[in-house]
Amino acid sequence: MFAGEGMVRLLDADPDQGLMLLEKVMPGVTLDAVGQEEEQTRAAVEVLGRLRRTNSASALFPTVADWFEGLGRMREHFHGGTGPLPEKLVELAEAWSAKLISTIREPRLLHGDLHHGNILSAAREPWLAIDPKGVIGETEYECIAYLRNHLPKGDEQDTLRRRVEHLVKGLDVQRDRVLAWGLSHSILSAWWHLGENTEGWEDAVRQAEWFELLLKHT
């Protein structure tokens, strides 16, 4: 679907066997291992911009609405409650995600997990994305994986704020929607961790709190 635009090329595939032949990416260094924070964010903006140029929505992929049905399953799991998740943040995530989903103006195919480890240095282009999940949404939502990952210890909140400003300016997207998606997805991520009994849900809740603070100052 991306046809190599900002993404590693699919050269051949055998769906019946579950096999794919992909373009070799060299030198293939992940974004988190190269340069400083601002340099990394500029590279992410470039890749994000290339990925959104040619891709429209497709019925072959799930939508962000499908993903956010997870919040309903969370309620069922906790018998209508929110378990260890803060009720206020869950309610905000439910309200914001419903509003955002209903007001997406230009749905398009997204990578769905575009964090530092999925952006590699390459020869054909300076940076290429790998390992897409594939989800239909909007560019503001595509920003969230990068914003939430590899936040430096002791400077998480300020780094998150600076990343938001760089991505909003570089991609010309709506700041309030980026922040609201960030809050909503952080709570959804917390539930994914809880549902799979893995660590990380507390970190996701803290990130939701940071996005809420930034939203209050929008």
N, C-alpha and C positions, 0 to 999 in steps of 0.2 A: 504493500500500500504506500510506503514511503519512497520506494524506487531509488533508494540510495541518497535521498535528499536529507543530509544531516544524520543519516543512519547507515549502519553497516548493511551491505547489499546481500540479499538472498540470491544465491547463484543457482541453486537447484533444490528440489525437495521431493520426498516420497511420503506423503501424508499417511498412507496405509502402514508404512513401517515406522512412522514418527521420526524420520530423518531429515536433516537440513544441511545443505552445504553453504557455508557463509564465507563472505569475503574475509581474507586475512588482514587484520588491522595491525600495522606496525608503525611506531614501536609499541603501541598498545599500553602505555602507562596510564593509570587511572588519574582522574582530575585531582583527587585529593593529595596525590603525591607530587604535584607539579606546582611551583610558584606559590605566591601568597594569596590571601583571601580575595583581594580585589581582582587579581588576575584570574583566579578561578571563576569568580562570578561573571566577569566579562566573557569568559569562554562559555559558561552556561547560557548566558543571554544569546550568544551567537548560535549555539545549537538549538535552543528553544525557538529562536526566530526562523531557522531553516526548517525545522520540523513542521511548523504550522503553515508554510507557504502553499503547499499543494494538496493538503489532505482535508477531505470533507467527511461527513458522517457516513457510516456504513452499518447496515443491519447485521453484518457478520460479527460484530463485537458487542459486549455488554456496555451499558451506559453508566454514568455516575449515579443515576437513580437506582439502578440495580445494586450497585455497591452499597449505597446508603440504606438499602433495606436491612442491612446489618444492624442498624440502630433499633429497628423493630424487633429483630431477633434477640437483641440484648435485653429489651424490656420483657420479652417472653421468658428469657432465661432467669431473670431476677424477679419474676412474678409481678411485673408492672413497676418495679423499682429500678434502681440504678446500681445496686451492689456497692462496691467500693468506689465507684466513680462519683464525683461531686454532682449532686442533682442539678444545681444551677447550670453547670457547664454542659451537662447532657441536654437540658432543656434548650439552652442556647444553640447547641449543635443541631438539635432537631428542628428548631424554628428557622435557623439560618439555612441549613441544607435544603429544606423544603422551598424556601424563598428563592435561593440561588438556582435550584434545579428548574423551577417554573419560569425563570427569567433568562435562561441561556438563549442568546440571540443568534450565535453562529456556532452550532455544534460541529465538532470536528473530531477526527481520530487523533487521540493523544497517545504518547508513549506509555504513560501511566505510572512510571516508577523512575523518573529521570533524576537520580541522585548522582553524587560524585563518582561512585564506583561503576556506574553505567555510562560514563563518558570517557572515552579513550583517545589518547593522542594517535594521530594517523598521518599517512602520507598523502592520500587523495584529498583530504580536507584536514585542517589543523586538529579538529576534534570530531569524533563520530559517536553516536549513541548506540548502545547494544542492549539486548535483553528486554525488549518492550513487552509490557503486559497487554496493551491494547484496550482502550476504553474510550467511549464517546463522551466528550465533555467540552470544556472551553479552556482557552489558554491560561486564564487565571488559576484554574485548578491544576494545570500542568506544572505550575511553579512550585507547588507545595512540597513535593519530594525533595527538591534541591534545598528549599528553605529550612527543612527540618533536620537534614542530615549533616554530620560532621561539624556540629557547633562546638567551638573550642571551649574547654572547661574554664570556668571563671569569667567568661565573656559571652555567654550564650545569648542573653537578651539583646545586648548592643549589636552583636553580630547579626542576629535575626533581623533587627530593625534596619541595619545597613543593607542587608541583602534585599529586603523588601523594597527599599527605595531604589536600589540599582535595577532590580527586575521591573518594577513599575515604570521607571523612566525608559529603560532600554527596550522594553517590549510594548510600551504605550498601552498598558492595561489598567484596569480600574483597581485602585489601591484597596478600597473597602471590600471589593469582592475577593481579592487575594487574601486579605486578612480573615474574612468570614469563612472562606474555604479552609484556611489554615486551622482555625478553631474547630470547625466541623470535622475535618479529616483527622485531626489529632485525637479527638474523642472516638471516632470510628476506629482508628489505629489502636487506641487503648483497649477497645472491645475485642479487636482481632487478637491482641496479645492475651487477654483474659480468656477468650474462647478457646485458644490453642494452648493455654496453660504455659505461656512463655514469659520471660522477663521483658520489661520495656513499657508496661502500661503506665507506671508512675511517671516515667520520663515523658510519655505522650500527654499525660494530664498537665504536667508543668508547661509543656509547649502550648497547650490549649489556653492556659492562663496567660502566657505571654502574648499570644495573638489577641486575647480579649483586651488586655491592657492597650495594645496598639490600636485596636478598634475604637476604644473609648476616646482616643486622641485623634481620630480621623476627622 
